[in-house]
Amino acid sequence: MDAHGVEFGGERKHQQNSRLLRIEILRGEVQSGLQLLDRRAVAGDIFFLDPPYRLTSEYRTSMEILGASTLVKNESIVVAEHEKKFDPGERAGGLVRFRIVKQGDTALSFYRKA
């Protein structure tokens, strides 16, 4: 999600195992979008956070909302893309980091429920 409205929603069949894969990309204020999905009782497998790097507080806010919601299941993964020099933290809102990958000026932090 980012700060610009809804982009698209759709469904697509995975070619190899023919299971239905539902993908929805929301564009808008992250807090509003996460609360909307939580009200819909949506649960996801993978969440990718990529706020503008200068908005460092958005990482913690997003992870706190995700960790306290029913969106993230025990087996879900939350991935936060961030600048390598910025650390979003080992723990946030019921999520704990289990891996970090750094490449160039960018890093990916991987979280799951604590």
C-alpha positions as CSV (number, residue, x, y, z in Angstrom):
1,M,0.0,0.0,0.0
2,D,1.1,3.5,-0.6
3,A,-0.5,6.9,-0.5
4,H,-2.3,7.0,-3.8
5,G,-5.6,5.1,-3.8
6,V,-6.6,1.5,-4.9
7,E,-4.6,0.2,-7.8
8,F,-6.2,-3.2,-8.6
9,G,-7.5,-6.4,-7.2
10,G,-7.7,-9.7,-8.9
11,E,-7.6,-13.4,-8.9
12,R,-5.2,-15.6,-10.8
13,K,-4.7,-19.4,-11.0
14,H,-1.3,-20.6,-10.2
15,Q,0.0,-22.6,-13.2
16,Q,1.7,-25.5,-11.5
17,N,-0.9,-26.6,-8.9
18,S,-4.0,-24.9,-10.1
19,R,-4.9,-23.5,-6.7
20,L,-6.5,-20.1,-6.7
21,L,-4.2,-17.3,-5.8
22,R,-5.9,-14.1,-4.7
23,I,-4.0,-10.9,-5.0
24,E,-5.1,-7.5,-3.9
25,I,-2.9,-4.4,-4.0
26,L,-4.2,-1.4,-2.2
27,R,-2.9,2.0,-2.7
28,G,-3.7,4.5,0.1
29,E,-2.9,5.4,3.6
30,V,-1.3,2.2,5.1
31,Q,-3.1,2.5,8.5
32,S,-6.5,2.8,6.8
33,G,-5.8,-0.1,4.4
34,L,-4.7,-2.5,7.1
35,Q,-7.7,-1.6,9.3
36,L,-10.0,-2.2,6.2
37,L,-8.5,-5.6,5.6
38,D,-8.7,-6.5,9.3
39,R,-12.4,-5.6,9.3
40,R,-12.9,-7.8,6.2
41,A,-11.3,-10.7,8.2
42,V,-8.6,-11.1,5.6
43,A,-5.5,-13.1,6.5
44,G,-2.4,-13.1,4.3
45,D,0.6,-15.3,3.8
46,I,3.1,-12.6,2.8
47,F,3.0,-8.8,3.5
48,F,5.5,-6.5,1.8
49,L,6.1,-3.1,3.3
50,D,7.9,-0.5,1.2
51,P,7.1,2.9,2.6
52,P,9.1,5.9,1.4
53,Y,12.5,5.6,3.1
54,R,12.2,9.0,4.7
55,L,9.0,8.0,6.6
56,T,10.8,5.7,9.1
57,S,7.9,5.9,11.6
58,E,5.7,4.1,9.1
59,Y,7.6,0.9,9.5
60,R,6.9,0.6,13.2
61,T,3.3,1.8,12.8
62,S,2.6,-0.7,10.0
63,M,4.2,-3.6,11.9
64,E,2.4,-2.8,15.1
65,I,-0.9,-2.8,13.3
66,L,-0.1,-6.1,11.5
67,G,1.2,-7.8,14.7
68,A,-2.0,-6.8,16.6
69,S,-4.4,-7.8,13.9
70,T,-5.8,-11.1,12.6
71,L,-4.2,-10.3,9.2
72,V,-1.0,-12.1,10.1
73,K,-1.2,-15.8,10.8
74,N,1.4,-17.8,12.7
75,E,2.9,-19.0,9.3
76,S,2.7,-15.5,7.6
77,I,5.8,-13.5,6.7
78,V,6.1,-9.7,6.8
79,V,8.9,-8.3,4.6
80,A,10.0,-4.7,5.1
81,E,12.2,-3.1,2.5
82,H,14.3,-0.3,3.9
83,E,17.6,1.6,3.6
84,K,20.5,-0.5,4.8
85,K,21.6,2.2,7.3
86,F,18.1,2.2,8.9
87,D,17.1,-0.6,11.2
88,P,13.3,-1.0,11.7
89,G,14.0,-3.1,14.8
90,E,14.3,-6.7,15.9
91,R,10.7,-6.6,17.4
92,A,7.6,-4.6,16.6
93,G,4.0,-5.1,17.5
94,G,4.1,-8.8,18.2
95,L,6.4,-9.5,15.2
96,V,10.0,-10.6,15.5
97,R,12.7,-10.4,12.8
98,F,14.2,-13.7,11.8
99,R,16.3,-12.7,8.8
100,I,17.8,-9.6,7.2
101,V,19.3,-9.4,3.7
102,K,21.4,-6.5,2.6
103,Q,22.3,-5.6,-1.0
104,G,23.8,-2.3,-2.0
105,D,22.0,0.5,-0.1
106,T,18.8,-1.5,0.5
107,A,17.9,-4.2,3.0
108,L,15.0,-6.6,3.5
109,S,13.9,-7.5,7.0
110,F,11.8,-10.6,7.4
111,Y,9.4,-10.9,10.3
112,R,6.9,-13.4,11.7
113,K,4.6,-13.6,14.8
114,A,6.6,-13.8,18.0
